[in-house]
Amino acid sequence: MKKNTGILILFLLLGWLTGTWIAKALQPVKALSFLTASTPITWSPRANFDIIRYDITIEFEICLLGLIGIITAIWLYRRL
C-alpha cells in the first residue's frame, strides 16, 4: 500500500481523537487524573493593516492519553 501525507494526517487526527475520548470517559476515575488532565495550547495571530484586519484564535487541548493515541497512530501508520 502506498503511504501518503493525507493518510498520515488522518491517522494522527483519529489517534488524537480516540485518546481524547478515552480521557473524557476516564475523568471520573481520580487515580487516573494524571492521564486525563488536559493542557490548552493557544495561538492567536492578529494583524491590523489599513485595508484589512484579522484576528484568529486556534486552541488545542492535549492530554497524556491524546499523546499516547498519536504515538499509537504513528506506529500503526508505519506498520501499513
JOPE-V917599 format. One record per run of one state. SS is the DSSP state (hx for helix, st for strand, lp for the rest). FROM is the first residue (numbers start at 1). TO is the last residue. Records with the same first field share a line. If there is no record, write none. Layout:
# JOPE-V917599
SS->FROM-TO ; FROM-TO
This chain:
# JOPE-V917599
lp->1-4 ; 26-29 ; 37-37 ; 44-45 ; 49-52 ; 56-57 ; 80-80
hx->5-25 ; 30-36 ; 64-79
st->38-43 ; 46-48 ; 53-55 ; 58-63
